[in-house]
């Protein structure tokens, strides 16, 4: 019987990325760091957040697509790329609305 560990699904990828993101964001909010000048360790964390959210987004996870888009839009932990960020955020937002999760769905 093979006991190879299965890869994480999109929900777990999203959860792990969010946990790592919020750890860095809390430090920035407390003034211990700046989005424009993260330490090497903090940048490695943000690189991992990017990798995890990208993997979940590639699997079609709308919230991961939206979060990834916001990262690029705001330049948090990545070089700001407005077009890419806006496109990813919109893609995730449209998917979330179709699933009844987005802001448009909540207005009903």
Secondary structure, DSSP 8 states (H G I E B T S, - for coil): ---------HHHHHHHHHHHHHHHHHHHHTTS--TTS--HHHHHHHHHHHHHHHHHHHTT-HHHHHHHHHHHHHTSSS---HHHHHHHHHHHHHHHHHTT-SHHHHT-
